[in-house]
Amino acid sequence: MAGRQPVSAESSGRVGVWFVGARGSVATTAVAGCAAVTAGLHPPTGMVTETPPFAGSGLPALSSLVFGGHDTAHCPLPKRAEELAAAGVLPHGVAAAVRGELTAADEEIRAGGPQSSGDTRTDEELIGAFTADLSDFRERQRLARVVVVNVSSTEPQPAPDAIRLPPSALYAAAALRAGCPYVNFTPSTGLRTVALTDAVAASGLPHAGRDGKTGQTLLRSVLAPMFVQRALSVRAWSGTNLLGGGDGAALADPGAAAAKNAGKERVLTDNLGHTPEGEVHIDDVPALGDWKTAWDHIAFDGFLGSRMILQTIWQGCDSALAAPLVLDLARLVARAHEAGISGPLPELGFYFKDPDGGPAGLSEQFESLLTFADRLREAR
């Protein structure tokens, strides 16, 4: 784990996981969770890569992961973990038990940017600074490779005539320049900008995204194929999200909410073959903290036009849902890089609302993921 003395990458195969948004709830939960599972304090619940189909596929061990990242926030990870424990996100005692690993990861967090509207650095200066941070991390820690994972707050989609790159694209550009595989667990732009098209193609790096599928959309990707397979016509599909914390505050911005909802709508369109009536509404409820409630109302037609309704309620903690998926993705993409696999990874669509191709239904996505595990196993 992070905090041990560096050894040669050749003998250890240590892998860096560099979080964009490293002091946020998801990253903090992932770092604390990785340490707790490695120490045997908790089972790896929710980690698909720790299930039997992935045995022997050459994934880096959880104990080999070294964490760092960028953030504009300043709350140290041990303190952030204590806050999450107080909110019931982390189990009692975990923050104290893995304080050493949290401290070591916090020491590897560098200032992100732009820091504010007064940050006068150009895009090129920011990309250069981020690239230097990544290269320094890899060399100083003697890592075999570093995977950059974006878990920062959702940003609005940039305007078509925007002159500057959005922050997520600056970090993605730095990942390419530093030779780091990239995962976009958010609906933000990341690599999906024309300005980076040539760099992505020339990089020879594996990358995956976009927007992690943790709760409401996970359920949609299961239910939508059910309606199609049973020849039931969906007329309308509406939803509401109530959430607090950093995500709630970020998604109170209409532009950020629109970016988030695009992925939710794509899952329905791709599975149903059409876009049903209805929208998803996102409400910021600060009192909920890191917990959220997602409600769906589905109107569909049965035999002879009989009108029916299905309603679902999903209540959970996004950070606890996302953290094991983030660890899965870091391991899978690191292994793909080691195996010489490059370009988009549609086989990882199981994890995303807006994947880089591949099937849309969760069952088919899971089969594609298992086939990818076989491919990694054969590459050993």
N, C-alpha and C positions, 0 to 999 in steps of 0.2 A: 504493500500500500504506500501511498504518499507518505513522506516523512522518513522512510528508510534511506540509508546511504546509497547514492547512485552507484550502479555497477554497469558493466559494459552492456550495450544493447544486444550484442551478439550472444552473450551468455544468458541474459535474462528475458529478452523479447518484451521488455516493458513498453507499454503503449500509453501515450498521453491522450487524455480527453480534455479538450479545451472548450469550455462553455462560454458562449456569448450570452451574457445575462447570468454570470457566475454566482452572484449573490442573491438571485431570486429563489423563490420557493421550490421550483422544480430542480434546479441545480443543487441546492442545499440538501434536498431530500435524496437525490441521487448519490451524492458524495457520502452522506451519513448512512444511507441504505447499503451502499457497496461495502463500507467498512463494517457495518453490523452483520451482514451476511458472511463476509470473509472471516470474521471472528467467531462465527457460529452462534451469534446472539439471536438471530432470526432466520427463518427459512426464506428462500428466494421466491416468495409468492408473487405471481404476476410476471416473472421473467420467463418468457417462452424459450429463450436460449439455454435455460437450465433444465429443460425437459429432455427425456430420452432421445427424441429424433435428432437432437443436435450433438449428441455425444460423438466424439471422434472427428468432428468437422474442423478442428484446429482453431477454434475461437480462443482469443487471449483469455487467460484466467482472470477472474475478478481481482485476485490479489496482485496482478501485474499492472493494473490501471493506476495512472498517476494523473491527478486532476489540477487544472489551472483554468484561467479564463480572463475575459474582459468584462468590466461593468463600470457604469457611471455612479453606482451606489457605493456607500462607504461602510455599511454595517458589516462587521466581521462575521464570517461563517459560524463560529461557535455561538455568537450572540443570536444570529438569525435562526440557528437550530433550536436554541432555547425558546425563542418566540414560537416556532412551529410546534415544539413539544407542548407549550402552554396552551396552544390552540387545538391540541389533539391530533395534529397531523403526524408527528413523530411519536412513537411509543415512549412511555415514561422510562427515563433512565438512559435512553439511547444517546441523547446529546452529550451527556457526561461521559458515557462509556467510550465514545469515539471522538472525544475532544481533540486528541492528538492528531488524528487524520484530518479533522476539519481545520485545525490550525495550519497544518502543512499545506493543505489546498489553498487556504486563504492567503498564505504567503506567496502563492503563485498567481494571484489575481492582479492584473494590471489595469490601469485607467483606460476606459473606453472612450468613445466620442461619437459625434461632437458632444462636448461637455455641456454646452448651452448655446443659446443664440449668439453669445458673444465669442464663441470659439471660432477664431479666424483661420484655422488651418484649412488648407485646400483638400479636396478629395485625395489627391496624390500624396500629400503629406500624411494624411490619416492612414491610408492604405500602407504606406511605407512604415509608419510607426507600428501598426498592427502586425505586419509581416515580420518586423524585427523582433517583436515580442514572441511570436510563434517560433521563430528560428532559435532564439535564445533559450526558450523553454526546452525545445527538443535537444539542443546541444548540451545544455547545462545538466539536464537530467539523464542524458545519454539514452534517449528513447529510440526504439526501432521505428516508430512513426507516431504522428499526432493526428487525431480525428477532431475536426472542429464541429461542434454541435450548437446550433442556434436555438436557445430556449428563452430568448428575451421577449419582452412585451410586444404584442402585435402593433405594427405600424400601419398607418393608412397607405393605400396604394399610391405611388407617385403620379403626379399629373403627367399627361402625355408630353407636355412641353417643359417638363422639369429640366433644369440645367445640371443640377447636382444629383449624384447617386443617393438613394436612401441609405441610412446607416447599415441595414442588413446587407446591402450589396457591397458596401465598403469592407465589411468583415469577410464576406464571401470572396471578394477579390483578393484579400490578404491571404486567405486559405489557399487559393490557387497559386499565388505567387510563392508561398512558402512550401508548396508541394504537399499540402495536407488534404486528405479526403474530407468531404463536407456533408453534413446532414442538416437540413432545415426542418426543425420540428414546429415551426410557426407558419402562419399564412403570409408572413412578410415576403418581400420580393426575393431576397437572397440572390441566387444565381440566375433567376429568371428575369433577366434584363438584357436587352439587345446589346448594351455596352459590354457585356461579358461573354457574349456568344462565342466569339473567336477564342478567347482565353480558355473557356470551358472545353472546347473541342481540342485545343492544343495541349491541354494539361495532362491528359492520359490518366486522370484521377477518377476513382469511383465517387459518386455522389448520390444522395437520396433525399427525397422530400415530396410533398410539402404539407405541413400542418398535421401534427400528431392526432390520431384518431383514438380518443380516450373514453368517451362516454356516450353522449347523445348520438353522435354520428356513427359510433361503433354499433349501436343498436339499430340505427337506420340501415346500415350495410347488411344486417341480418334480416330485418323485416321486409325491406323492399323486394329482395329476390323471392321471398315467400309469396307475396302477392302475385308476382309474375308467374311463378311456378304453379300456383293454384288458379290462374286465369281470372283473378279478381281485379277489377278496374279501380285504381286509386284516383279519386277526383280531387282531393285536396289534402295537403299535409302541412300543418302549421305547428309552430313550436315556440316555446319561451324558455329563456335561460335566466336564472336569478343567481348572481354570484358577486363576491366581494373581492378583497385583496387587490394585488397589483393588476391582475387580469380584469377585474371588474372596473377599476379606474381607467385602464387603457381602453377597454371596449366601450366605455361611455362616449368616446369619440366616434361620431357616425362613420368616419372614413375607416377607422380600424374595425368597427363592427361589420361594415360591408365586406371588408377583406376576409374576415372570419366566416361570414355567412356564405360566401361564394363556394367554399369547400363543402359545407353542409348541403348546399343545393346541388352541387355536382354529383354527390353520391346518389341522390334520388334520380337525377336525370340519367346518369349512366346506367343505373339498375332498372329503372322503369321504362326507359326509352322515350320519356317525355318529362316535362317539368310540370308537376301538379300545381294547382292554386295554393296559395298560402305562403307565409314568410316565417322566419325565425326572428324573434325579438329578444334582445339582450338587455337586461336591466342590472345596473350596478347597485348592489345592496351591501354597503360596507360592513354592516353587522354580521354578515355571513362569513367574513374573513376568507379563508382558503377553501371553503366548502361551497358547493353549488347544487341547485335543483334544476333539472331539465325536464320539461313537460312537452309531450307531443300529442297532437290531436289529428287522427287520420280518418278521413271520410272515404269510404269505398263502396262500390256496387257489387252486390251478390247476384245470385240466379234470379232471372226475370226482373232485374233492375232493383231488387230489394236493397234499400239503403242501410248501411251499417257504419259503425264507428268503433275504432280502437284507440284507446288512450294509454299512454305509458308515462311513468314518472321514474326518473333516474336521480338519485341523490348520492353524492359522493364527494371525495376530495380530489381535485384535479392533480395536485402535486403527487399524491400517492399513486394515482392511476398512471401518471406520465413517467415518473422516475424509472420504473423497471423497463419501460419501453425504450427510454433514452439509453439505458445501459445496454439493452439488447442491440440497438442500432449501432452504438459505438463499437461494440464487439464485432458485429456482422460486417460493417464497412471496413474496419481495420483488417479483418481477415480477407475481405475481397481485395484490398490494396496489396496485402502480402501475396495473394495468389495471382496478382497481375491483371485483375479484372478492372476495367475502366469504363467511364461513361455512366449514364443514368442506370439505376438499379430498379427496374419495374417489379422485380421479384420481391421487393420490400414494401410493395403497396399495401400489404396487410396492416402496416403501421400508420398509414396516412389517409387523410381526407382527399387530398389532391395529388395523387401519386404520379410518377413519371411513366405512365402507361400501365399495361397489364389489365387483368380483370377487375371488376368493380365490386362483386359480391364477396363477403368475408370468407365463405367456404372455399371459393376458387382462389382467393388470395392466399389463404393458408396453404393450400396444395402447392401453389407456386413457391411459397416460402420454403416448404419442405424439399422441393426440387432443388432450390438454391442451396440448401444445407447439404444435399447430396453432391452438388457440384463442388462445394468447398471441400468436402471430404475427399473427393477424387483428386483434388488439386494438391493434396499433401505429398 
